[in-house]
Amino acid sequence: MDHLVFLDSKYNEFENLLLGIKTMIIRGAQNLRIPYGSVNEGDTLYFVNSKCEGEIRARGKVSSVFCSGMLTVEESFETIIRNQDKLQLPDNQFEKIAGCRYLVLVGVENTEKITPLRIELNRLKELGDWYTVDNIEEYILSGHGIISA
């Protein structure tokens, strides 16, 4: 399965993944939502830096996935703190996510920069920061193919 993942430029997530400083992505919510239950080891993540709207600029492989059950505020904080060495969350991002009832932690390996690929944003049904797609090729503007992952 392929995933289109929008990274927040104000937290330098894109750069930190490419440098290997960050090896895990987190998503948190008060209710169950994507990518909860939809991402698996071996899946391919295609990264869009939020400041480069509409272009895939890197990809990586999912090395691990943790989908929490419903957490207390304390459990949420503890889970993030235990994984902070991989998440590398700055304080303001930590404060935004810590306390969420549901957490998804996705380990990422083999992150590599790729030739930028324009995506068809109008094919995405709703605004969000994570999309699970069968085949990323279906979202690439015509004339721009992807070399196999």
N, C-alpha and C positions, 0 to 999 in steps of 0.2 A: 504494500500500500504506500502511496505517496502522500505527503503532507506539505501544505504551503504555510509557512510560519512567518508571521510579521514580528520583527524584533524592534524593540524600542530604542531609537537612536540616542535619546537623552541619557540612557544608562550604558551606552557603548557595548551593548550585548553582541552586536555583529562583530566588531573588532576583537572583543575578548574571546569569542568562540574561535575566530580564525587564528588568534595567537596561542590558543590552547590554555589560556588563563581560566576560562569558563568551560566546563565540560558537562554542564547540566542546565536544562531549561525548566522553569517552573511556571505553572498556571494555577491560579487559585480562584475560587468562587464560593459564594454562599449556597449555591445550588449546583447540581450536576450539570456540566456542560462540556462541549468539545474542548480538549481532546480526551476527556475522561472516558476510558473504555474503548477508545478507537485507535490508539497507537500501540504498536507492538515492537519487540526487539526485531531488528533487521529491516524495519521500514526506513524509507528515505525521506529526509526532511529537506525541503527547499526553502532557503531563507531570503526574505525581503527585508531590507533595512528600511524602517519607516520613513526615513528622509529621502530614500530613493524610490519614490512611489511607482509601483507597477513594474519593477524589475527584480527578477531573481538574480542574486549575486553570489550565492554560495550554496553548498549542500553538505549534508552529513548523514551518517547512519545512526539509528537508534541502538544504543548499547544496553539500555536498561529502562524499565518503566515501573513507577510506583504510583498507584492510584489509591489514595487513602479512603478509608471509610469516613463516616461523619466524625469530625474532630472537635474537641473542645478548643477554646482559645489557647490554653496552655499547650495542648498537644500539637496544635498548628505551629506555634512558636518553636517548640522543641524539635519538630520535624525539620523545619527550615534551618535552625541552628546546627543540627547534626549534619546537614548537607551543605552548609555555607562554604566549605572549602571547594566544592565543585560548582556551586551556584554563583559565588562571587557577587552577591547582591549589594549594591550600595545602600546606605541607611534608608534613603527615601523610598527605594523600591521594596526593601525589607518591610518597612512600615505599611506599605500599600497592600502587601500580600499576607503578612503574618496575621493570624486571627481568622483567616478564611476557614470555613467548615470543611471544604473539600480541596485537596491539593493533588496535582499531578506533577510528578518529577520525572523528567525524561533525560536520561544520560545520552550524550552525543559523542561519537567518535568519528575519526577520519573526515573532519570538517575541512572543506577545500573551497577556494574561490573558483568560480566558473565565469566564462564569458557571459556578461549580462544578457538576460532573456526577458523580453517584454511579455507581460501576462495580460490576459483579457479580464480586467477587473469587473466588467459588467456581467461576466459569467458567474461571479460569486453572488450567491443569493442574498446574503445579508452582511453587514459590516461586522468584522470580528478580527481576531489576531491569529486564528488557527483554522485551517480548512483541511479536511481529510478528503482526498480525491483518489479515484481508482488509478488514474494515469495523468501525471502532470502535463504530458504532451497535449492533452485536450484543452489546456488553459494557456498555451503559448500562442502568441499572435502568429498567423501563418507566415511561413518563410523563415521561422526561427526554430530550429530543432534542438534537441538535447542529445549530447553524447551519452551513451548508456552509463548508468551509475555503477 
